[in-house]
């Protein structure tokens, strides 16, 4: 995107975009009442206004790129980024995911200063509960790799796991893996923080605007069509989450992403209050739980969930959760719940992200397919895509995450620490 820099008039060096005080809603300047059409031209069009799209917009704006348009069919952060609380961690089995998570954790810690927002980060740690020797061996190898990359995770015995999380039953527990620097934060506040800073720098946040097609000339996208007008552009970035396969198809790019519903539930307020506990996962069942505002949050990956875009919240999966915790955290099995949330995971065949530049459409970039890890990797991926747009060497080498790995016979790197 060398030509984008010509439009951008970038400063001699990148400078932080910060927010010293609260500001209006990030989408207020881009609401349907604010304009009837989108800008006619842009250096970069970002498709998707969730945490990934707003992070990319922020990092481009911070680098001096001003003619950026984020196209979002609804409100900002109302897709998968609408999850009320999201885990943040560097506890992975793949070195690339560890590095993206580690770099993002640092950005989340620094978020009050850059871009300038309270994201309610709570560094409670992640605790993986392991019930067989093979799991323990796999996590021991992961901890060694994490430690070599600067992540202070460690293996624990069942008794320490119970001390860390008093709800845990040690019956049948072989070991646990604990990463104290991990935790959880609020995705909506992260989206708002990035979007407000980007908007102040001149980024256009075109909410309630649907992408309907793209014009291609040779191996380049020359324009993006929306229901509010056509945008001629130099570069397109797909950050459309579970909808990315559709957007990729418009550009002739194959993005193997499928949508899968994930659901969570909240307990009623607990009296006495729940103790402060790690983000705790029963690895064998995928059941997890952690603190919420005045109770606990429950989640589980339902193995019977079909692919699809349905985001209706239903309580049927809770019985799977209760069955799992009857053995692993019995005190939770009978707790009353008070509703919940449903959203979409954007899943790839190896549960690793798709990040890179299309081999066939040279100005079409993508950051999608995070398989549940998008929120926690968003700060680092925003930096990476900024670098790709500006034709810099990326701050993290994401070459192995290119979408063409599934068609070229490249080595697949499945991520095993999936929640």
C-alpha positions as a LaTeX table, in Angstrom:
\begin{tabular}{lrrr}
\hline
Residue & $x$ (\AA) & $y$ (\AA) & $z$ (\AA) \\
\hline
Unk1 & 0.00 & 0.00 & 0.00 \\
Unk2 & 2.80 & 2.44 & $-0.85$ \\
Unk3 & 0.28 & 4.62 & $-2.65$ \\
Unk4 & $-1.78$ & 4.91 & 0.54 \\
Unk5 & 1.06 & 6.75 & 2.20 \\
Unk6 & 0.81 & 9.39 & $-0.51$ \\
Unk7 & $-2.81$ & 10.03 & 0.46 \\
Unk8 & $-2.01$ & 9.87 & 4.14 \\
Unk9 & 0.69 & 12.53 & 4.49 \\
Unk10 & 2.14 & 10.52 & 7.38 \\
Unk11 & 4.28 & 12.14 & 10.06 \\
Unk12 & 8.01 & 11.49 & 10.13 \\
Unk13 & 7.40 & 8.93 & 12.88 \\
Unk14 & 4.35 & 7.24 & 14.28 \\
Unk15 & 2.86 & 8.90 & 17.34 \\
Unk16 & 0.32 & 7.63 & 19.84 \\
Unk17 & $-3.32$ & 8.53 & 19.51 \\
Unk18 & $-4.59$ & 8.95 & 23.05 \\
Unk19 & $-7.82$ & 9.97 & 24.68 \\
Unk20 & $-7.33$ & 12.02 & 27.83 \\
Unk21 & $-11.04$ & 12.31 & 28.50 \\
Unk22 & $-14.30$ & 10.52 & 27.66 \\
Unk23 & $-15.81$ & 11.27 & 24.26 \\
Unk24 & $-19.09$ & 10.55 & 22.49 \\
Unk25 & $-20.10$ & 7.17 & 21.16 \\
Unk26 & $-17.70$ & 6.03 & 18.42 \\
Unk27 & $-20.49$ & 5.54 & 15.93 \\
Unk28 & $-22.24$ & 8.86 & 16.57 \\
Unk29 & $-20.36$ & 10.65 & 13.80 \\
Unk30 & $-21.13$ & 7.83 & 11.37 \\
Unk31 & $-24.77$ & 7.19 & 12.12 \\
Unk32 & $-27.29$ & 7.04 & 9.25 \\
Unk33 & $-28.57$ & 10.47 & 10.23 \\
Unk34 & $-25.09$ & 11.95 & 9.87 \\
Unk35 & $-24.66$ & 11.16 & 6.17 \\
Unk36 & $-26.59$ & 9.60 & 3.33 \\
Unk37 & $-23.60$ & 8.27 & 1.39 \\
Unk38 & $-20.11$ & 7.00 & 2.07 \\
Unk39 & $-16.98$ & 8.85 & 0.88 \\
Unk40 & $-16.35$ & 8.43 & $-2.83$ \\
Unk41 & $-12.69$ & 7.53 & $-2.35$ \\
Unk42 & $-10.49$ & 6.04 & 0.36 \\
Unk43 & $-6.96$ & 4.81 & 0.76 \\
Unk44 & $-8.13$ & 1.86 & 2.84 \\
Unk45 & $-11.58$ & 0.33 & 3.21 \\
Unk46 & $-11.92$ & $-1.96$ & 6.24 \\
Unk47 & $-14.91$ & $-4.29$ & 6.08 \\
Unk48 & $-16.08$ & $-5.01$ & 9.63 \\
Unk49 & $-16.44$ & $-2.71$ & 12.62 \\
Unk50 & $-15.71$ & $-5.12$ & 15.45 \\
Unk51 & $-12.62$ & $-5.22$ & 17.61 \\
Unk52 & $-10.40$ & $-6.33$ & 14.72 \\
Unk53 & $-11.59$ & $-3.68$ & 12.29 \\
Unk54 & $-11.39$ & $-0.85$ & 14.80 \\
Unk55 & $-7.94$ & $-1.97$ & 15.97 \\
Unk56 & $-6.68$ & $-1.94$ & 12.38 \\
Unk57 & $-8.25$ & 1.50 & 11.82 \\
Unk58 & $-6.65$ & 2.87 & 14.98 \\
Unk59 & $-3.19$ & 1.57 & 14.14 \\
Unk60 & $-3.39$ & 2.89 & 10.57 \\
Unk61 & $-4.51$ & 6.30 & 11.81 \\
Unk62 & $-1.73$ & 6.35 & 14.40 \\
Unk63 & 0.74 & 5.67 & 11.57 \\
Unk64 & $-0.55$ & 8.73 & 9.70 \\
Unk65 & $-3.05$ & 7.10 & 7.32 \\
Unk66 & $-6.11$ & 9.34 & 7.44 \\
Unk67 & $-8.27$ & 8.32 & 4.48 \\
Unk68 & $-9.59$ & 5.15 & 6.08 \\
Unk69 & $-13.24$ & 4.04 & 5.97 \\
Unk70 & $-14.59$ & 1.33 & 8.25 \\
Unk71 & $-17.76$ & $-0.22$ & 6.80 \\
Unk72 & $-20.01$ & $-1.92$ & 9.35 \\
Unk73 & $-23.48$ & $-3.23$ & 8.55 \\
Unk74 & $-24.78$ & $-2.61$ & 12.09 \\
Unk75 & $-23.42$ & $-0.73$ & 15.07 \\
Unk76 & $-19.75$ & $-1.02$ & 15.95 \\
Unk77 & $-18.94$ & $-4.11$ & 17.96 \\
Unk78 & $-22.34$ & $-5.74$ & 17.65 \\
Unk79 & $-21.11$ & $-8.93$ & 16.01 \\
Unk80 & $-18.83$ & $-11.36$ & 17.81 \\
Unk81 & $-17.19$ & $-8.40$ & 19.58 \\
Unk82 & $-20.45$ & $-7.87$ & 21.43 \\
Unk83 & $-19.47$ & $-10.58$ & 23.90 \\
Unk84 & $-19.89$ & $-9.02$ & 27.36 \\
Unk85 & $-16.57$ & $-10.27$ & 28.77 \\
Unk86 & $-13.68$ & $-11.69$ & 26.78 \\
Unk87 & $-10.64$ & $-13.65$ & 27.90 \\
Unk88 & $-7.14$ & $-12.33$ & 27.21 \\
Unk89 & $-4.19$ & $-14.69$ & 27.29 \\
Unk90 & $-0.87$ & $-15.76$ & 25.89 \\
Unk91 & $-1.37$ & $-19.38$ & 26.99 \\
Unk92 & $-1.29$ & $-21.23$ & 23.65 \\
Unk93 & 0.49 & $-24.19$ & 22.12 \\
Unk94 & 1.57 & $-22.44$ & 18.90 \\
Unk95 & 4.45 & $-19.93$ & 19.08 \\
Unk96 & 2.71 & $-17.48$ & 16.75 \\
Unk97 & $-0.39$ & $-17.42$ & 18.94 \\
Unk98 & 1.77 & $-17.02$ & 22.03 \\
Unk99 & 3.52 & $-14.01$ & 20.51 \\
Unk100 & 0.28 & $-12.39$ & 19.30 \\
Unk101 & $-1.27$ & $-12.98$ & 22.72 \\
Unk102 & 1.77 & $-11.71$ & 24.63 \\
Unk103 & 2.00 & $-8.55$ & 22.53 \\
Unk104 & $-1.72$ & $-7.94$ & 22.91 \\
Unk105 & $-1.62$ & $-8.43$ & 26.68 \\
Unk106 & 0.93 & $-5.64$ & 26.88 \\
Unk107 & $-1.33$ & $-3.40$ & 24.79 \\
Unk108 & $-4.34$ & $-4.18$ & 26.99 \\
Unk109 & $-2.34$ & $-3.24$ & 30.08 \\
Unk110 & $-1.36$ & 0.03 & 28.40 \\
Unk111 & $-4.87$ & 0.75 & 27.07 \\
Unk112 & $-5.71$ & 3.53 & 29.59 \\
Unk113 & $-2.86$ & 5.56 & 28.10 \\
Unk114 & $-3.01$ & 4.39 & 24.49 \\
Unk115 & $-5.52$ & 4.84 & 22.98 \\
Unk116 & $-6.99$ & 6.01 & 26.28 \\
Unk117 & $-9.86$ & 3.99 & 27.77 \\
Unk118 & $-10.72$ & 1.89 & 30.80 \\
Unk119 & $-11.39$ & $-1.62$ & 29.48 \\
Unk120 & $-11.94$ & $-3.18$ & 32.91 \\
Unk121 & $-8.95$ & $-5.46$ & 32.53 \\
Unk122 & $-8.81$ & $-7.98$ & 35.37 \\
Unk123 & $-5.57$ & $-9.96$ & 35.49 \\
Unk124 & $-6.90$ & $-13.01$ & 37.32 \\
Unk125 & $-4.94$ & $-15.56$ & 35.31 \\
Unk126 & $-6.05$ & $-18.58$ & 33.27 \\
Unk127 & $-6.35$ & $-22.00$ & 34.89 \\
Unk128 & $-6.65$ & $-25.09$ & 32.66 \\
Unk129 & $-7.84$ & $-28.17$ & 34.58 \\
Unk130 & $-6.36$ & $-31.42$ & 33.17 \\
Unk131 & $-7.80$ & $-34.87$ & 33.77 \\
Unk132 & $-5.44$ & $-37.28$ & 32.00 \\
Unk133 & $-1.73$ & $-37.76$ & 31.58 \\
Unk134 & $-1.72$ & $-36.97$ & 27.87 \\
Unk135 & $-3.34$ & $-33.57$ & 28.49 \\
Unk136 & $-0.79$ & $-32.91$ & 31.22 \\
Unk137 & 2.13 & $-33.83$ & 28.94 \\
Unk138 & 0.81 & $-31.59$ & 26.14 \\
Unk139 & 0.38 & $-28.64$ & 28.51 \\
Unk140 & 3.81 & $-29.22$ & 30.05 \\
Unk141 & 5.30 & $-28.89$ & 26.57 \\
Unk142 & 3.22 & $-25.76$ & 26.04 \\
Unk143 & 4.42 & $-24.23$ & 29.29 \\
Unk144 & 8.06 & $-24.86$ & 28.34 \\
Unk145 & 7.48 & $-23.12$ & 25.01 \\
Unk146 & 5.60 & $-20.24$ & 26.66 \\
Unk147 & 8.36 & $-19.77$ & 29.23 \\
Unk148 & 10.97 & $-19.65$ & 26.45 \\
Unk149 & 8.97 & $-16.80$ & 24.89 \\
Unk150 & 8.66 & $-14.81$ & 28.10 \\
Unk151 & 5.24 & $-15.99$ & 29.34 \\
Unk152 & 5.35 & $-16.86$ & 33.08 \\
Unk153 & 2.97 & $-19.82$ & 32.99 \\
Unk154 & 3.52 & $-22.91$ & 35.12 \\
Unk155 & 2.14 & $-26.36$ & 35.85 \\
Unk156 & 0.42 & $-26.88$ & 39.19 \\
Unk157 & $-0.74$ & $-29.88$ & 41.17 \\
Unk158 & $-4.44$ & $-30.45$ & 41.97 \\
Unk159 & $-4.15$ & $-28.98$ & 45.46 \\
Unk160 & $-2.72$ & $-25.69$ & 44.17 \\
Unk161 & $-5.43$ & $-25.60$ & 41.51 \\
Unk162 & $-8.03$ & $-25.77$ & 44.27 \\
Unk163 & $-6.28$ & $-23.01$ & 46.20 \\
Unk164 & $-6.36$ & $-20.82$ & 43.09 \\
Unk165 & $-10.04$ & $-21.64$ & 42.46 \\
Unk166 & $-11.93$ & $-22.88$ & 45.55 \\
Unk167 & $-14.78$ & $-24.22$ & 43.39 \\
Unk168 & $-12.54$ & $-26.91$ & 41.89 \\
Unk169 & $-12.86$ & $-30.53$ & 42.96 \\
Unk170 & $-9.56$ & $-32.40$ & 42.86 \\
Unk171 & $-11.30$ & $-35.75$ & 42.31 \\
Unk172 & $-9.91$ & $-37.15$ & 39.05 \\
Unk173 & $-7.74$ & $-34.08$ & 38.47 \\
Unk174 & $-4.22$ & $-34.96$ & 37.28 \\
Unk175 & $-2.70$ & $-31.48$ & 37.03 \\
Unk176 & $-3.45$ & $-27.93$ & 35.98 \\
Unk177 & $-1.71$ & $-25.21$ & 33.96 \\
Unk178 & $-1.78$ & $-21.65$ & 35.29 \\
Unk179 & $-0.82$ & $-18.42$ & 33.53 \\
Unk180 & $-0.97$ & $-15.52$ & 36.02 \\
Unk181 & $-0.63$ & $-12.64$ & 33.53 \\
Unk182 & $-3.82$ & $-13.61$ & 31.66 \\
Unk183 & $-7.37$ & $-12.57$ & 32.54 \\
Unk184 & $-10.40$ & $-10.92$ & 31.00 \\
Unk185 & $-11.62$ & $-7.52$ & 29.82 \\
Unk186 & $-14.64$ & $-5.90$ & 28.14 \\
Unk187 & $-14.67$ & $-6.14$ & 24.32 \\
Unk188 & $-17.21$ & $-3.32$ & 23.95 \\
Unk189 & $-14.94$ & $-0.92$ & 25.80 \\
Unk190 & $-11.98$ & $-1.93$ & 23.64 \\
Unk191 & $-13.99$ & $-1.31$ & 20.46 \\
Unk192 & $-15.09$ & 2.09 & 21.77 \\
Unk193 & $-11.56$ & 3.05 & 22.76 \\
Unk194 & $-10.09$ & 2.20 & 19.37 \\
Unk195 & $-12.98$ & 3.70 & 17.43 \\
Unk196 & $-13.02$ & 7.02 & 19.27 \\
Unk197 & $-9.29$ & 7.53 & 18.80 \\
Unk198 & $-9.53$ & 6.56 & 15.13 \\
Unk199 & $-12.48$ & 8.89 & 14.54 \\
Unk200 & $-10.63$ & 11.81 & 16.10 \\
Unk201 & $-7.81$ & 11.15 & 13.64 \\
Unk202 & $-10.20$ & 11.34 & 10.69 \\
Unk203 & $-11.23$ & 7.73 & 10.14 \\
Unk204 & $-14.79$ & 7.46 & 8.80 \\
Unk205 & $-16.90$ & 4.93 & 10.70 \\
Unk206 & $-19.68$ & 4.05 & 8.25 \\
Unk207 & $-22.12$ & 2.14 & 10.43 \\
Unk208 & $-25.42$ & 0.68 & 9.17 \\
Unk209 & $-23.72$ & 0.27 & 5.80 \\
Unk210 & $-23.63$ & $-3.06$ & 3.98 \\
Unk211 & $-21.00$ & $-4.14$ & 1.46 \\
Unk212 & $-22.77$ & $-5.43$ & $-1.63$ \\
Unk213 & $-19.90$ & $-6.10$ & $-4.04$ \\
Unk214 & $-16.48$ & $-5.13$ & $-5.35$ \\
Unk215 & $-15.04$ & $-3.99$ & $-8.67$ \\
Unk216 & $-11.85$ & $-5.71$ & $-9.79$ \\
Unk217 & $-9.44$ & $-4.74$ & $-12.52$ \\
Unk218 & $-6.79$ & $-7.35$ & $-13.17$ \\
Unk219 & $-5.40$ & $-8.45$ & $-9.82$ \\
Unk220 & $-6.70$ & $-5.47$ & $-7.82$ \\
Unk221 & $-9.89$ & $-4.35$ & $-6.13$ \\
Unk222 & $-10.64$ & $-0.88$ & $-7.46$ \\
Unk223 & $-13.88$ & $-0.12$ & $-5.61$ \\
Unk224 & $-16.17$ & $-1.39$ & $-2.87$ \\
Unk225 & $-19.92$ & $-1.14$ & $-3.43$ \\
Unk226 & $-22.20$ & $-0.52$ & $-0.45$ \\
Unk227 & $-25.87$ & 0.20 & $-0.02$ \\
Unk228 & $-24.84$ & 3.82 & 0.62 \\
Unk229 & $-22.61$ & 4.26 & $-2.40$ \\
Unk230 & $-19.42$ & 3.21 & $-4.14$ \\
Unk231 & $-15.95$ & 3.76 & $-2.65$ \\
Unk232 & $-12.94$ & 3.79 & $-4.95$ \\
Unk233 & $-10.00$ & 2.52 & $-2.93$ \\
Unk234 & $-6.36$ & 1.51 & $-2.97$ \\
Unk235 & $-6.61$ & $-1.30$ & $-0.40$ \\
Unk236 & $-9.36$ & $-3.45$ & 1.12 \\
Unk237 & $-9.03$ & $-5.22$ & 4.47 \\
Unk238 & $-11.49$ & $-7.95$ & 5.37 \\
Unk239 & $-12.12$ & $-8.01$ & 9.12 \\
Unk240 & $-15.66$ & $-9.32$ & 8.80 \\
Unk241 & $-15.42$ & $-12.19$ & 11.25 \\
Unk242 & $-17.88$ & $-14.99$ & 10.62 \\
Unk243 & $-19.05$ & $-13.28$ & 7.42 \\
Unk244 & $-15.56$ & $-13.19$ & 5.90 \\
Unk245 & $-16.07$ & $-16.01$ & 3.39 \\
Unk246 & $-18.80$ & $-13.91$ & 1.73 \\
Unk247 & $-16.62$ & $-10.82$ & 1.63 \\
Unk248 & $-13.65$ & $-12.77$ & 0.32 \\
Unk249 & $-15.78$ & $-14.24$ & $-2.46$ \\
Unk250 & $-16.63$ & $-10.70$ & $-3.64$ \\
Unk251 & $-12.91$ & $-10.14$ & $-4.22$ \\
Unk252 & $-12.23$ & $-13.61$ & $-5.60$ \\
Unk253 & $-10.35$ & $-14.64$ & $-2.47$ \\
Unk254 & $-11.02$ & $-17.93$ & $-0.71$ \\
Unk255 & $-11.28$ & $-17.42$ & 3.06 \\
Unk256 & $-12.21$ & $-20.78$ & 4.63 \\
Unk257 & $-14.17$ & $-19.48$ & 7.61 \\
Unk258 & $-17.35$ & $-21.05$ & 8.93 \\
Unk259 & $-19.72$ & $-19.55$ & 11.52 \\
Unk260 & $-20.44$ & $-21.51$ & 14.71 \\
Unk261 & $-22.65$ & $-20.25$ & 17.51 \\
Unk262 & $-21.19$ & $-20.04$ & 21.01 \\
Unk263 & $-23.26$ & $-19.23$ & 24.08 \\
Unk264 & $-22.66$ & $-18.15$ & 27.64 \\
Unk265 & $-24.81$ & $-17.51$ & 30.69 \\
Unk266 & $-24.72$ & $-15.37$ & 33.82 \\
Unk267 & $-25.66$ & $-16.46$ & 37.29 \\
Unk268 & $-28.01$ & $-14.41$ & 39.39 \\
Unk269 & $-26.17$ & $-12.10$ & 41.84 \\
Unk270 & $-24.39$ & $-14.25$ & 44.40 \\
Unk271 & $-24.66$ & $-13.63$ & 48.15 \\
Unk272 & $-22.11$ & $-13.85$ & 49.59 \\
Unk273 & $-20.12$ & $-12.69$ & 46.55 \\
Unk274 & $-18.06$ & $-15.18$ & 44.60 \\
Unk275 & $-14.35$ & $-15.22$ & 45.41 \\
Unk276 & $-12.03$ & $-13.67$ & 42.82 \\
Unk277 & $-10.99$ & $-16.64$ & 40.70 \\
Unk278 & $-8.99$ & $-17.28$ & 37.52 \\
Unk279 & $-10.63$ & $-17.80$ & 34.16 \\
Unk280 & $-11.04$ & $-21.53$ & 34.81 \\
Unk281 & $-11.45$ & $-24.16$ & 32.08 \\
Unk282 & $-12.22$ & $-27.85$ & 32.40 \\
Unk283 & $-10.20$ & $-28.75$ & 29.33 \\
Unk284 & $-11.81$ & $-32.13$ & 28.63 \\
Unk285 & $-15.36$ & $-30.74$ & 28.43 \\
Unk286 & $-14.54$ & $-27.12$ & 27.43 \\
Unk287 & $-16.75$ & $-25.89$ & 30.31 \\
Unk288 & $-15.39$ & $-22.64$ & 31.71 \\
Unk289 & $-16.34$ & $-20.09$ & 34.34 \\
Unk290 & $-15.06$ & $-16.84$ & 35.82 \\
Unk291 & $-16.25$ & $-13.77$ & 37.69 \\
Unk292 & $-18.76$ & $-11.37$ & 36.16 \\
Unk293 & $-20.12$ & $-8.15$ & 37.66 \\
Unk294 & $-22.02$ & $-9.62$ & 40.59 \\
Unk295 & $-21.85$ & $-13.35$ & 40.02 \\
Unk296 & $-20.23$ & $-15.82$ & 37.66 \\
Unk297 & $-20.17$ & $-16.31$ & 33.90 \\
Unk298 & $-20.56$ & $-19.83$ & 32.46 \\
Unk299 & $-19.58$ & $-21.03$ & 29.01 \\
Unk300 & $-19.08$ & $-24.21$ & 27.00 \\
Unk301 & $-18.41$ & $-25.22$ & 23.39 \\
Unk302 & $-21.40$ & $-27.37$ & 22.46 \\
Unk303 & $-19.98$ & $-30.16$ & 20.25 \\
Unk304 & $-23.38$ & $-30.61$ & 18.61 \\
Unk305 & $-23.74$ & $-27.00$ & 17.47 \\
Unk306 & $-24.23$ & $-26.86$ & 13.68 \\
Unk307 & $-22.64$ & $-24.25$ & 11.44 \\
Unk308 & $-24.83$ & $-21.23$ & 10.83 \\
Unk309 & $-25.48$ & $-17.58$ & 11.54 \\
Unk310 & $-28.18$ & $-18.04$ & 14.18 \\
Unk311 & $-27.33$ & $-15.97$ & 17.28 \\
Unk312 & $-30.47$ & $-16.71$ & 19.27 \\
Unk313 & $-29.63$ & $-17.45$ & 22.90 \\
Unk314 & $-31.09$ & $-20.75$ & 24.07 \\
Unk315 & $-30.66$ & $-22.49$ & 27.45 \\
Unk316 & $-30.39$ & $-26.10$ & 26.22 \\
Unk317 & $-26.57$ & $-26.15$ & 26.28 \\
Unk318 & $-26.56$ & $-25.32$ & 29.98 \\
Unk319 & $-27.30$ & $-28.95$ & 30.85 \\
Unk320 & $-24.01$ & $-29.94$ & 29.18 \\
Unk321 & $-22.26$ & $-27.34$ & 31.32 \\
Unk322 & $-23.97$ & $-28.50$ & 34.49 \\
Unk323 & $-23.11$ & $-32.11$ & 33.79 \\
Unk324 & $-19.44$ & $-31.20$ & 33.35 \\
Unk325 & $-19.19$ & $-29.11$ & 36.51 \\
Unk326 & $-21.03$ & $-31.66$ & 38.64 \\
Unk327 & $-17.73$ & $-33.53$ & 38.56 \\
Unk328 & $-15.23$ & $-30.69$ & 38.33 \\
Unk329 & $-16.84$ & $-27.82$ & 40.32 \\
Unk330 & $-19.92$ & $-29.27$ & 42.03 \\
Unk331 & $-20.98$ & $-26.08$ & 43.82 \\
Unk332 & $-21.67$ & $-24.46$ & 40.43 \\
Unk333 & $-23.98$ & $-27.14$ & 39.05 \\
Unk334 & $-27.10$ & $-25.91$ & 40.81 \\
Unk335 & $-26.57$ & $-22.15$ & 40.58 \\
Unk336 & $-29.47$ & $-20.23$ & 39.07 \\
Unk337 & $-28.79$ & $-18.36$ & 35.84 \\
Unk338 & $-30.34$ & $-15.14$ & 34.59 \\
Unk339 & $-30.05$ & $-15.13$ & 30.81 \\
Unk340 & $-26.97$ & $-14.93$ & 28.67 \\
Unk341 & $-25.47$ & $-14.09$ & 25.29 \\
Unk342 & $-24.93$ & $-15.85$ & 21.98 \\
Unk343 & $-22.47$ & $-14.93$ & 19.24 \\
Unk344 & $-20.44$ & $-16.47$ & 16.45 \\
Unk345 & $-17.01$ & $-18.02$ & 16.39 \\
Unk346 & $-15.27$ & $-17.67$ & 13.00 \\
Unk347 & $-13.69$ & $-21.08$ & 12.69 \\
Unk348 & $-10.94$ & $-22.25$ & 10.33 \\
Unk349 & $-9.93$ & $-25.87$ & 9.65 \\
Unk350 & $-6.92$ & $-25.68$ & 12.02 \\
Unk351 & $-8.35$ & $-23.21$ & 14.57 \\
Unk352 & $-5.68$ & $-20.67$ & 13.63 \\
Unk353 & $-6.31$ & $-17.22$ & 12.21 \\
Unk354 & $-6.13$ & $-16.10$ & 8.60 \\
Unk355 & $-3.87$ & $-13.04$ & 8.41 \\
Unk356 & $-2.17$ & $-11.77$ & 5.30 \\
Unk357 & $-2.47$ & $-10.55$ & 1.74 \\
Unk358 & $-4.28$ & $-12.41$ & $-1.02$ \\
Unk359 & $-1.94$ & $-14.12$ & $-3.45$ \\
Unk360 & $-4.40$ & $-13.49$ & $-6.27$ \\
Unk361 & $-5.79$ & $-10.02$ & $-5.44$ \\
Unk362 & $-2.76$ & $-8.09$ & $-4.33$ \\
Unk363 & $-4.51$ & $-5.20$ & $-2.55$ \\
Unk364 & $-6.96$ & $-7.41$ & $-0.63$ \\
Unk365 & $-5.80$ & $-8.08$ & 2.93 \\
Unk366 & $-7.55$ & $-10.12$ & 5.60 \\
Unk367 & $-7.56$ & $-10.65$ & 9.35 \\
Unk368 & $-10.20$ & $-13.18$ & 10.24 \\
Unk369 & $-10.87$ & $-16.80$ & 11.23 \\
Unk370 & $-9.58$ & $-16.41$ & 14.78 \\
Unk371 & $-11.66$ & $-19.33$ & 16.06 \\
Unk372 & $-12.48$ & $-17.60$ & 19.33 \\
Unk373 & $-9.15$ & $-15.79$ & 19.78 \\
Unk374 & $-9.87$ & $-12.58$ & 17.87 \\
Unk375 & $-10.55$ & $-10.30$ & 20.82 \\
Unk376 & $-7.44$ & $-11.32$ & 22.71 \\
Unk377 & $-5.21$ & $-10.95$ & 19.62 \\
Unk378 & $-6.76$ & $-7.76$ & 18.23 \\
Unk379 & $-4.12$ & $-5.25$ & 19.38 \\
Unk380 & $-1.21$ & $-7.19$ & 17.89 \\
Unk381 & $-3.08$ & $-8.03$ & 14.70 \\
Unk382 & $-3.94$ & $-4.34$ & 14.26 \\
Unk383 & $-0.21$ & $-3.64$ & 14.26 \\
Unk384 & 0.50 & $-6.47$ & 11.83 \\
Unk385 & $-2.14$ & $-5.37$ & 9.31 \\
Unk386 & $-0.95$ & $-1.76$ & 9.60 \\
Unk387 & 2.52 & $-2.97$ & 8.63 \\
Unk388 & 1.20 & $-5.04$ & 5.74 \\
Unk389 & $-0.80$ & $-2.08$ & 4.45 \\
Unk390 & 2.24 & 0.18 & 4.60 \\
Unk391 & 4.47 & $-2.51$ & 3.05 \\
Unk392 & 6.63 & $-2.70$ & 6.15 \\
Unk393 & 8.09 & $-5.84$ & 7.62 \\
Unk394 & 5.35 & $-6.89$ & 10.09 \\
Unk395 & 6.08 & $-6.65$ & 13.80 \\
Unk396 & 5.21 & $-10.37$ & 13.99 \\
Unk397 & 5.88 & $-12.77$ & 11.12 \\
Unk398 & 2.41 & $-14.06$ & 10.25 \\
Unk399 & 3.44 & $-15.73$ & 7.02 \\
Unk400 & 2.34 & $-19.18$ & 8.25 \\
Unk401 & $-1.19$ & $-17.81$ & 8.82 \\
Unk402 & $-1.83$ & $-17.02$ & 5.16 \\
Unk403 & $-5.14$ & $-18.31$ & 3.80 \\
Unk404 & $-3.45$ & $-20.18$ & 0.98 \\
Unk405 & $-1.91$ & $-22.67$ & 3.45 \\
Unk406 & $-4.95$ & $-24.89$ & 2.95 \\
Unk407 & $-4.49$ & $-25.16$ & $-0.81$ \\
Unk408 & $-0.72$ & $-25.25$ & $-1.22$ \\
Unk409 & 0.04 & $-28.20$ & 1.00 \\
Unk410 & 1.81 & $-26.02$ & 3.56 \\
Unk411 & 2.35 & $-27.48$ & 7.01 \\
Unk412 & $-0.81$ & $-27.00$ & 9.09 \\
Unk413 & $-0.22$ & $-25.80$ & 12.66 \\
Unk414 & $-3.30$ & $-26.76$ & 14.67 \\
Unk415 & $-3.80$ & $-24.84$ & 17.91 \\
Unk416 & $-4.54$ & $-27.29$ & 20.73 \\
Unk417 & $-5.28$ & $-24.87$ & 23.59 \\
Unk418 & $-8.73$ & $-23.95$ & 22.26 \\
Unk419 & $-11.56$ & $-22.81$ & 24.52 \\
\hline
\end{tabular}
